[in-house]
Amino acid sequence: MTAVLIGAETLNRPFVQYEIYRSFMKGNGITGIYIHKIKDMKIGQTAKRGDVFTMIRSFDDGNRFRFRDICDGLYDWESDDGYNNLGSWIENSARKHCK
């Protein structure tokens, strides 16, 4: 199971794309969690959500796919009460990939 914390630029980062791709190829469940409303100690909170239609590049053959198309669930940490619900989000994703 792979949880991807989605900030404004997260899905555009090459190392994040690599990890998402590898997780997908291994058959891991992938859960996306928006973190755009979480406050930090320096700048407050960001208002921009990451774009789940960002293309994730394959590092083996150059194919591309949208993050949204391979994600088992998308949640908002604040609006969907991530503190209390993270375990069920992960469980839901894992169930889709158990054989």
N, C-alpha and C positions, 0 to 999 in steps of 0.2 A: 504494500500500500504506500502511495506517495501523496503527501499533502503539499500543495503548491500555494504558498502565501502570495497573493497577487497584489502588488503595488502598481503604481503608475507605469513603471518601466520594466518590471520584473520579467515579463515574457519576451522582452526584446534582448535580454542578456544572453550571449552565446553559451556561457557555462550553465545557465538555467535551462536553456533549450536542450543542451546535451543531456542533462540529467532527466528531463522530461522524456526525451526520446528513448533513452536507455530503459527507463521504467516502463514505458509503453511496450518496448520490444520484449521485455522480460514477462509481460502479461500482468504487471502490477495494476491494481486499481489506482486511479488518479482522481483526487478531490481538489478542487480549486476553492480557495478561501480569500475573498476580498478583504484587504486590510486598510483600505483607504480612509477610514474614519477613526482609526486608532491614533490617539494623541501620543506625541513624543515629548521629551523634555526641552527640545531646542526650538522647533518651529511650529508647534501646535499640531494640527492634523492636516493631512492632505485631502483635497476635495476631489481629486481625479481618480477614477477607477481604471484599472488595467483593462486592456482590450482583449477579451477572450477569443476574438476572431483573428488574433495574431497567428501568423503561419509559423509552425515549428518545423525546422529543417532536419531532414534525416542526415545523419552523419555517415551513413554507409553508402547510400545510393543517390543522394541529392533530392529525393522526393520531399514533398512538403505536405503538411496537413494542418488544419486549424486546431488550436488547443481545445476549443469548444467541442469539436467532433470526437475527441478521445477522452474527454473528462466525464467521469461518472456522476459528478454532482458539483454544482456551484453554490457557494454559500457566502453570506456577508457576516463577518465576525460580529459586528455590532448589531445589525438588524435581526439576524437569525440566532442571537445569543450563543455565540461560539463557546463561551466559557462553560456553559452547561450542556451544549449539544455536540461538541467536537467528537466525543466517543461514538455517538450514533452515526455521525457523518462517515467516520472511518469504517464502522461496522457495515453500513449500507454499501459502501464501495467494495469492501472485502467480499461480501456475499455475492456480488456480481461476478467475481473472479474465482470463486471456489469451485472445484470440480469434484 
